[in-house]
Amino acid sequence: MSAIDFSRSYMRWFNSRNNVRILIDAACTLIDDDAGTTLASASSQGLTVDGKKKDVAKAVGALVAERAKAAGVNVVSLDRNGYKYHGRVAALATGAREGGLEF
């Protein structure tokens, strides 16, 4: 996955740090560039997942896959947003694949 195929919907990874509690918020958005719309999105806010940050990212991937399938999207490209395909980004992709999305 060296280049993003913008001819299909793509999934963008976002990661932020909350300075107050030092929590990691993982978010993912499914975007259709042709229509200029967001098809589905998911975030770790509100999820109750015990475990490591990778477990949270995997749960976000599964949630965005569920929402994408409800929107009629089955095939996406992954936009890592400058992050290496490792750790939480890889866990997000694994969760999405297990949820039924194809890359």
Phi, psi and omega in degrees: 000069181273335181228150179272132177271098184281001176283346176239169178298147179232153182255122182252129178274138174224140183224129178226161180242127176270112186293336184290312184247003183051051175257153177256129177252120177256134180222154180216137181233137177257117190241139172250104183293326181298316181271345181069036183231158172267122183274323180198156175209159178209152180217160178282348177294127180092346177280141176249086181241121176271142178132201183277172179299327178295323178295322178293315179298321179294322178294323177295319177298318179293322180291318179291328176295318178298315181290327178292317179296325177294332178273359178088019180254127179240336184237128182222166168252152180256121174260108183285351178059038177089352180275151176291151176281083186197154175063239185291327178294316178295322178294321176300314180295321178297316178298320179292319178296316179295334177280353175111003177277147176250142178252000000 
